[in-house]
Amino acid sequence: SGVVGCFSTQTFKHINSGEGGFLVTDDAEIMAKATMLSGSYMLYESHLAGAPVEAFENVRLDTPNCSGRMDNLRAAILRPQLADLSIQAERWNKRYRALEIGLNQVEDISLTSRPSKEYFVASSFQFCLPKFTQNQIKDFVLGCDLRGVQLKWFGASIPVGFTSKHDSWRYVDKQNLPETDKILSVLLDMRIPLTFSLEDCDTICKIIKEEVKKISSNQVLDS
């Protein structure tokens, strides 16, 4: 008997999504690999029909992300959005600039310097904490999270969400990238959804500044 069952949902099939399909299996490792290959990053726990979390332990760092999920239905959803892309880009950048202004010249925070001629669409915001230790950054991220601000840290010892980096990629040869590691060890990232208002961005800046100050103050007391 087979290990995996594959079902097409293309046009003219019994259930029709225009393109695509799905697979079924009672083999947790195969399902975990399929989930990783499809492009789950390290967010596989949110897949309600996925394999048990334990099944990912032996495959998550050995399986590349192929992001092989595009089909006609998704394309049909995406195409109308192209007409509004320039407007949405402007909205993203306004939120980025609000965060940039709010966190600029804050002690212990280093921001990305963007060339004046550069055009970008900032759907996320990055900053560094070059003076903080690994434990201090960990405490900072936790403090922000407890107040509703979710930050992703690329210096964590294990990948979380989309923070996978080269030293956790067991499916390629090991690389020696000291300068890259130096930057990633203090780099933080935050998504900027368009559901955020400019006032929300001001509140986020306030929380980040207060949490940075809290860590810095503790550092002074400990020294």
Secondary structure, 3 states (H helix, E strand, C coil): CCCCEEEECECCCCCCCECCEEEECCCHHHHHHHHHHHCCCECHHHCCCCCCHHHHCCCCCCCCCCCCCCCHHHHHHHHHHHHHHHHHHHHHHHHHHHHHHHHCCCCCCEECCCCCCCCCCCCEEEEECCCCCHHHHHHHHHHHHHCCCCCEECCCCCCCECCCCHHHCCCCCCCCCHHHHHHHCCEEEEECCCCCCHHHHHHHHHHHHHHHHHHHHHHHHHC
